[in-house]
């Protein structure tokens, strides 16, 4: 009699559930460690999110500063010091007794 066929059916049939289970374990383990949705990719994405959040916070702060400058330059609310600074810087106006030094 053939050894594959034993008294309760074939060896493959008796161990089919275990083989399928082991195969599924290998499949999910492989895709957990490799691929586009793996654990290392998740760590990289979380790191990228943290970096982008820091950049977003810095840009939000810069935007608030610029909004305050723009608000101070609106008609009727002009800050005379800011206006004087911008006129001197952009147009090159100065008083006769002043020396204008522009640096970038």
Secondary structure by P-SEA (a helix, b strand, c coil): ccccccccccccccaaaaaaaaaaaaaaaaaaacccccaaaaaaaaaaaaaaaaaaaaaaaaaaaaaaaaaaaccccccaaaaaaaaaaacccccccbbbbbcc
